[in-house]
Amino acid sequence: MTTTSLRLEHDLLGSLPVPNDAYYGIQTLRALENFQLSGVPLSEYPNFVTALAMVKLASADANHELGCLPSERHTAITKACRQIIQGQHHDQFVVDMIQGGAGTSTNMNANEVIANLGLESMGKEKGEYQFLHPNNDVNMAQSTNDAYPTAIRVGMLLGQNDLLISLERLIQAFADKGDEFSTVLKMGRTQLQDAVPMTLGQEFHAFANNLREDLSLFQKLGSDLFTPVNLGGTAIGTGINADPRYQGIAVERLAAISGHPIQAAADLVEATYDMGSFVLFSGLLKRLMTKLSKTCNDLRLLSSGPRTGINEINLPPRQPGSSIMPGKVNPVIPEAVNQIAFEIIGNDLAVTMAAEAGQLQLNVMEPLIAWKMFDSVRLVCRGMDMLREFCVVGITANEAHCRELMEHSIGLVTALNPYIGYDNSSRIAKQALHTGCGVLELIRAENLLDEEMLADILMPEHMIAPRMVAKKV
């Protein structure tokens, strides 16, 4: 049995042994002991970890340019941050996403990992902080209260493109099906009752356009919500302990490092406590998933059966649907998307409540906001990719069945209303319902319209778009 070697580290509260192979230090260790809550560590969200390293690198560059950070220490911090940005050592970001302290544990986790990686590159031992200190050097001119929220925003920007790509691909998949089904005539429904004819293509194009509205919103608002940052405001937005020139340099460097047009917030005091951008973006995610969940409800209804439901479309079979009913296949992919939507709606409420809970110059609930925001974006992307790949692209139409349902629907009488009047149309519909006779059969029996006009009026192709009424009786 081997025993992990330990090193002794010290902080305000005393000393603790830290595993010697760990790049994190004593303050991270205390957070590990205190916050065993969600079971979700920072490393679950690579964009967040990468963003933390970007903030630290931008700060180190600014401090070095101002002559506050010696070249050797700057070089060591730069090398450490670059390694993290490239995806290395993310497993060392171990703090739970839910934590007290407004994100201090997350900030110190980053500071300690960067310091110890830097020490290693300098030929020093982990924990020899006299040569490179987590607070004095890595956290120079910063506070958790500006570095942490800035990193959340940068992390959201880093994930923005993935979200847009997933949404664009799903929209295109629905649009492609709309084209494929453009000639499949069917009956539209309102309040789960027969309404008027349409094409299955119109239905799927509507699915696509419904989501396209949200894509436009994300494209217009997504980046703008997160590019203003409070980096340089330090503790409460006043910039205490930072060189007056630091903010401008650090923000400019962060924009260059991240590849996003990051800029300084207009009012750093306000920006330090305001969580409005997260509330709005979370609301956009909720809106998207609410609409997508409704679409999945429609897919489940349209594919219901196969013998006793609507059965106008077939969803790709993904797995056996029952442990007791042989041959049953369930719409598992839309069902999973429904559940993701419910989770996103819950996350949005958590973000809203956490944003409201801010007090005076800081919002200490930011860790919950960070967790729910990153969790929502990841879930939404995965859900859209799953729906597209495992469901939408494989949907097929039961064209003959769609037409049969439409031709036998009492809803066809709506097309006769301009020609025979509402009262006659209502009476024919009622007779058809009670007798089981077809609408055309009853019209003919009463000689309300001649065959030529009937044939023209009741051509389904004439009932899926506006049309001039050529003749009234």
C-alpha positions in Angstrom: 0.0 0.0 0.0 1.4 3.4 -1.0 0.9 6.6 0.9 0.5 9.8 -0.9 3.2 12.3 0.1 2.0 15.5 1.6 3.2 19.1 1.8 2.2 21.5 4.6 0.5 24.7 3.5 -0.6 27.7 5.7 -3.3 30.3 5.5 -5.3 32.6 7.8 -6.9 29.7 9.7 -3.8 27.6 10.2 -2.1 24.7 8.4 -3.2 21.7 6.5 -1.5 18.9 4.7 -2.1 19.0 0.9 -1.4 16.0 -1.4 1.9 16.7 -3.0 0.7 15.8 -6.5 -2.0 18.3 -6.3 -1.5 21.7 -8.1 -4.2 23.3 -5.9 -3.4 24.4 -2.4 -4.8 24.9 1.1 -7.7 27.3 0.3 -8.9 24.9 -2.4 -8.6 22.0 0.1 -10.7 23.9 2.6 -13.4 24.4 0.0 -13.3 20.7 -0.8 -14.0 20.0 2.8 -16.7 22.6 3.2 -18.7 22.3 0.0 -19.6 18.8 -0.8 -22.9 19.8 -2.3 -23.8 19.4 -6.0 -21.0 16.9 -6.7 -20.2 19.0 -9.8 -16.7 20.4 -9.9 -15.5 23.4 -11.9 -13.8 20.9 -14.3 -17.2 19.9 -15.6 -17.3 23.1 -17.6 -14.1 23.5 -19.6 -15.1 26.9 -21.0 -15.3 28.2 -17.4 -11.9 26.9 -16.5 -10.4 28.2 -19.7 -12.0 31.6 -19.1 -10.5 31.7 -15.6 -7.0 31.2 -17.0 -7.7 33.9 -19.7 -8.6 36.4 -17.0 -5.5 35.6 -15.0 -3.3 35.8 -18.1 -4.7 39.2 -19.1 -4.2 40.5 -15.6 -0.6 39.2 -15.5 0.1 40.9 -18.8 -1.2 44.2 -17.6 0.7 44.0 -14.3 3.9 43.1 -16.1 3.5 46.0 -18.6 3.0 48.4 -15.7 6.2 47.1 -14.1 4.4 45.6 -11.1 5.0 41.9 -11.9 8.7 40.8 -12.5 9.5 39.2 -15.8 10.3 35.8 -14.3 7.0 35.6 -12.5 5.1 36.8 -15.4 6.7 34.2 -17.6 5.8 31.5 -15.2 2.2 32.6 -14.9 1.9 33.0 -18.7 3.1 29.4 -19.2 0.7 28.0 -16.6 -2.3 29.9 -18.0 -1.4 28.9 -21.6 -1.4 25.2 -20.5 -4.8 25.5 -18.9 -6.2 27.4 -21.9 -4.9 24.5 -24.1 -7.0 22.1 -22.0 -4.3 20.8 -19.6 -4.7 20.4 -15.8 -8.5 21.0 -15.8 -8.8 18.0 -13.4 -7.1 20.3 -10.8 -10.2 22.6 -10.7 -12.0 20.6 -8.1 -14.1 23.0 -6.1 -17.9 22.4 -6.1 -19.9 24.7 -8.4 -22.1 25.6 -5.4 -20.0 27.4 -2.7 -20.3 30.2 -0.2 -18.1 33.2 -0.5 -19.3 34.7 -3.8 -16.8 32.6 -5.8 -13.7 33.1 -3.6 -13.0 29.3 -3.6 -13.2 29.2 -7.4 -10.8 32.2 -7.7 -8.4 30.7 -5.2 -8.5 27.3 -6.9 -7.4 29.1 -10.1 -4.8 31.2 -8.3 -3.3 28.1 -6.5 -3.2 25.9 -9.6 -1.6 28.6 -11.7 0.9 29.4 -9.0 2.0 25.8 -8.5 2.2 25.2 -12.2 4.3 28.3 -12.5 6.6 27.2 -9.6 7.1 23.9 -11.3 8.2 25.7 -14.5 10.6 27.8 -12.4 12.2 24.7 -11.0 10.7 25.2 -7.6 8.6 22.9 -5.4 4.8 23.2 -5.2 3.9 25.4 -2.2 7.1 27.5 -2.3 5.0 30.6 -2.6 7.8 32.9 -1.7 8.9 32.6 -5.3 5.4 32.9 -6.9 2.4 33.6 -4.7 -1.3 32.8 -5.4 -2.5 36.1 -4.0 0.4 38.5 -4.3 1.3 37.5 -7.9 -1.4 35.5 -9.6 -4.2 37.6 -8.1 -2.4 40.9 -8.3 -4.7 43.9 -8.9 -7.7 41.6 -8.7 -10.5 40.6 -6.4 -12.8 37.6 -6.7 -15.5 40.2 -7.2 -14.1 41.3 -10.5 -12.1 38.3 -11.7 -14.9 35.7 -11.1 -17.8 37.4 -12.8 -15.6 38.4 -15.7 -14.6 34.7 -16.1 -18.3 33.6 -16.1 -19.0 36.1 -18.9 -15.9 35.0 -20.9 -16.9 31.4 -20.4 -20.4 32.1 -21.7 -18.9 33.9 -24.7 -16.6 30.8 -25.4 -19.7 28.6 -25.5 -21.8 30.9 -27.6 -20.7 29.6 -31.0 -21.5 26.0 -30.0 -25.0 27.0 -29.1 -25.5 28.9 -32.3 -24.2 26.0 -34.4 -26.4 23.4 -32.6 -29.5 25.7 -33.1 -28.7 26.4 -36.8 -28.3 22.7 -37.5 -31.6 21.8 -35.9 -33.4 24.5 -37.8 -32.0 23.3 -41.0 -33.0 19.7 -40.2 -36.6 20.8 -39.7 -36.5 23.0 -42.8 -35.2 20.0 -44.9 -38.1 17.9 -43.7 -40.4 20.8 -44.6 -39.1 20.6 -48.2 -39.3 16.8 -48.2 -43.0 16.8 -47.0 -44.1 19.8 -49.1 -46.6 17.7 -51.1 -48.0 15.6 -48.2 -51.5 16.8 -47.6 -53.0 16.4 -44.2 -55.5 17.8 -41.8 -54.5 20.6 -39.5 -55.8 20.6 -35.9 -56.8 23.2 -33.3 -57.6 22.2 -29.7 -56.9 18.6 -30.8 -59.9 18.7 -33.1 -59.9 18.7 -36.9 -59.5 22.1 -38.4 -58.6 22.7 -42.0 -56.2 21.1 -44.5 -52.5 21.9 -44.8 -49.3 20.1 -45.8 -47.0 18.3 -43.5 -44.3 20.5 -45.1 -46.0 23.6 -43.8 -46.0 22.1 -40.4 -42.3 21.3 -40.4 -41.4 24.6 -41.9 -43.3 26.2 -39.1 -41.1 24.2 -36.6 -38.0 25.6 -38.3 -39.2 29.2 -38.4 -40.4 29.0 -34.8 -36.8 28.3 -33.8 -35.3 30.7 -36.3 -36.8 33.6 -34.3 -34.7 32.5 -31.3 -31.6 32.1 -33.4 -32.0 35.7 -34.4 -32.3 36.8 -30.8 -29.2 34.9 -29.7 -27.2 36.3 -32.6 -28.3 39.9 -31.8 -28.1 39.8 -28.0 -26.0 36.9 -26.9 -22.5 38.4 -27.3 -23.6 41.9 -26.4 -24.8 40.7 -23.0 -21.4 39.4 -21.9 -18.8 41.6 -23.5 -19.0 44.4 -20.9 -16.9 43.2 -17.8 -16.0 44.7 -14.5 -12.4 43.5 -14.5 -10.4 46.2 -12.9 -13.1 47.1 -10.4 -11.5 44.9 -7.8 -13.5 44.6 -4.6 -16.6 46.7 -5.2 -15.9 48.5 -8.4 -13.8 51.4 -7.1 -10.5 49.8 -8.4 -8.8 49.8 -5.1 -5.3 48.2 -5.1 -5.0 48.4 -8.9 -2.9 50.8 -10.9 -5.2 53.5 -12.6 -3.9 52.2 -16.0 -4.5 48.5 -15.1 -8.1 48.2 -16.2 -7.6 49.5 -19.7 -4.7 47.3 -20.4 -6.2 44.2 -18.8 -9.5 44.4 -20.6 -7.7 45.0 -23.9 -5.5 42.0 -23.3 -8.5 39.9 -22.3 -10.3 40.8 -25.6 -7.2 39.7 -27.6 -6.7 36.5 -25.6 -10.3 35.4 -25.8 -11.0 36.5 -29.3 -14.2 38.4 -28.3 -14.8 42.2 -28.3 -14.7 42.5 -24.5 -14.9 46.0 -23.1 -15.0 47.7 -19.7 -18.4 48.2 -18.2 -19.5 51.8 -18.1 -20.1 51.7 -14.3 -17.9 49.3 -12.5 -19.7 49.6 -9.2 -23.0 48.7 -10.9 -21.4 46.0 -13.0 -19.9 44.3 -9.9 -23.3 43.5 -8.4 -25.7 43.5 -11.4 -26.7 40.0 -12.7 -29.2 41.3 -15.3 -27.3 39.9 -18.3 -27.5 36.4 -16.9 -31.2 36.8 -16.2 -31.9 37.9 -19.7 -29.8 35.2 -21.3 -31.3 32.5 -19.1 -34.7 33.8 -20.2 -33.7 33.3 -23.8 -32.7 29.8 -23.1 -36.0 29.2 -21.3 -37.9 30.6 -24.3 -36.0 28.4 -26.7 -36.6 25.2 -24.8 -40.2 26.1 -24.1 -40.8 26.3 -27.8 -38.7 23.2 -28.6 -40.6 21.3 -25.9 -43.9 22.2 -27.5 -42.5 21.0 -30.9 -41.5 17.7 -29.3 -45.1 17.4 -27.9 -46.3 17.8 -31.5 -43.9 15.2 -32.8 -45.1 12.7 -30.1 -48.7 13.4 -31.0 -48.2 13.2 -34.8 -46.4 9.9 -34.4 -48.8 8.5 -31.8 -50.2 5.0 -32.4 -49.2 3.3 -34.5 -52.7 1.8 -34.9 -54.8 3.8 -32.5 -53.2 7.3 -32.7 -52.7 10.0 -35.3 -49.7 8.1 -36.9 -49.1 10.7 -39.6 -45.3 10.5 -39.2 -42.8 7.9 -38.0 -40.0 8.7 -35.6 -36.8 6.7 -35.9 -37.0 3.7 -33.5 -34.2 4.2 -31.0 -34.8 1.4 -28.5 -37.4 -1.2 -27.3 -40.1 0.7 -25.5 -41.3 -1.8 -22.8 -40.2 -4.6 -20.6 -43.6 -6.2 -20.7 -45.3 -5.1 -24.0 -43.5 -6.8 -27.0 -43.1 -4.6 -30.1 -43.7 -1.3 -28.4 -41.4 1.6 -29.4 -41.6 4.9 -27.6 -40.7 8.4 -28.7 -37.8 8.5 -26.3 -35.8 11.3 -27.9 -38.6 14.0 -27.8 -39.4 12.8 -24.3 -35.8 13.5 -23.3 -36.0 16.9 -24.8 -39.1 17.7 -22.8 -37.3 16.8 -19.6 -34.3 19.0 -20.6 -36.8 21.8 -21.1 -38.2 21.4 -17.6 -34.6 21.5 -16.2 -33.9 24.7 -18.1 -37.0 26.3 -16.8 -36.0 25.3 -13.3 -32.5 26.6 -13.9 -34.0 29.9 -15.0 -35.9 30.3 -11.8 -32.7 29.6 -9.8 -30.8 32.2 -11.8 -33.7 34.7 -11.3 -33.8 34.2 -7.5 -30.0 34.3 -7.2 -29.9 37.5 -9.1 -32.6 39.1 -6.9 -30.7 38.0 -3.8 -27.8 40.4 -4.3 -27.2 42.9 -1.5 -25.5 46.2 -1.7 -22.2 46.1 -3.7 -22.0 42.4 -4.4 -24.1 39.4 -5.3 -22.9 36.5 -3.2 -25.1 34.0 -5.1 -23.0 34.2 -8.3 -21.8 30.6 -7.9 -25.3 29.3 -8.3 -25.8 31.6 -11.3 -22.5 30.3 -12.8 -23.5 26.7 -12.4 -27.0 27.1 -13.8 -25.9 29.1 -16.7 -23.1 26.7 -17.8 -25.4 23.7 -17.1 -28.2 25.2 -19.2 -26.1 26.0 -22.2 -24.5 22.5 -22.1 -27.9 20.8 -21.8 -29.5 22.8 -24.5 -26.7 22.1 -27.0 -26.7 18.4 -26.2 -30.5 18.2 -26.4 -30.7 20.0 -29.8 -27.9 17.8 -31.2 -29.6 14.6 -29.9 -33.0 15.7 -31.3 -31.5 16.4 -34.7 -29.3 13.4 -35.0 -31.5 10.7 -33.5 -34.9 12.0 -34.4 -35.6 14.8 -36.9 -33.3 13.7 -39.8 -34.9 10.2 -39.8 -38.6 11.2 -39.6 -40.7 9.7 -42.4 -44.3 10.5 -43.5 -47.2 8.2 -43.8 -48.5 10.1 -46.8 -51.4 7.8 -47.8 -52.7 7.8 -44.2 -52.4 11.6 -44.0 -54.5 12.0 -47.1 -57.1 9.5 -45.9 -57.6 11.3 -42.6 -57.9 14.6 -44.4 -60.4 13.4 -47.0 -62.6 11.8 -44.3 -62.5 14.8 -42.0 -65.6 16.9 -41.4 -63.2 19.8 -41.4 -63.4 19.8 -45.2 -66.8 21.5 -44.8 -64.9 24.7 -44.0 -64.0 25.0 -47.6 -67.7 25.1 -48.5 -68.6 27.9 -46.2 -68.1 30.8 -48.8 -70.3 28.9 -51.3 -73.2 27.4 -49.3 -73.2 29.7 -46.3 -72.3 29.1 -42.6 -75.8 27.7 -41.7 -75.7 25.1 -44.5 -72.1 24.2 -43.7 -72.9 23.7 -40.0 -75.9 21.5 -40.8 -73.9 19.4 -43.2 -71.1 19.0 -40.6 -73.6 18.0 -37.9 -75.3 15.4 -40.2 -72.0 14.0 -41.2 -70.9 13.6 -37.6 -74.2 11.9 -36.6 -74.8 9.7 -39.6 -71.3 8.8 -40.5 -71.8 9.9 -44.0 -69.2 11.9 -45.9 -69.4 15.6 -46.4 -69.4 15.2 -50.2 -72.1 12.6 -50.1 -74.5 14.9 -48.2 -73.7 17.9 -50.5 -74.6 15.7 -53.5 -77.7 14.3 -51.9 -79.0 17.9 -51.3 -77.8 19.1 -54.7 -76.3 22.2 -53.1 -73.4 22.4 -55.6 -72.7 20.8 -59.0 -70.0 18.3 -59.4 -67.6 20.6 -61.3 -67.7 23.3 -58.6 -67.4 20.6 -55.9 -64.4 19.1 -57.5 -62.7 22.5 -57.8 -63.6 23.7 -54.3 -62.6 20.5 -52.6 -59.2 20.1 -54.3 -57.0 19.9 -51.3 -54.3 21.9 -53.1 -56.8 24.8 -53.2 -57.3 24.7 -49.4 -53.7 25.2 -48.1 -53.3 28.9 -49.1 -55.5 32.0 -49.6 -57.7 31.9 -52.7 -60.2 34.2 -54.4 -63.8 32.9 -54.2 -64.8 32.6 -57.9 -68.5 32.1 -57.4 -71.1 32.2 -54.6 -74.5 30.5 -54.6 
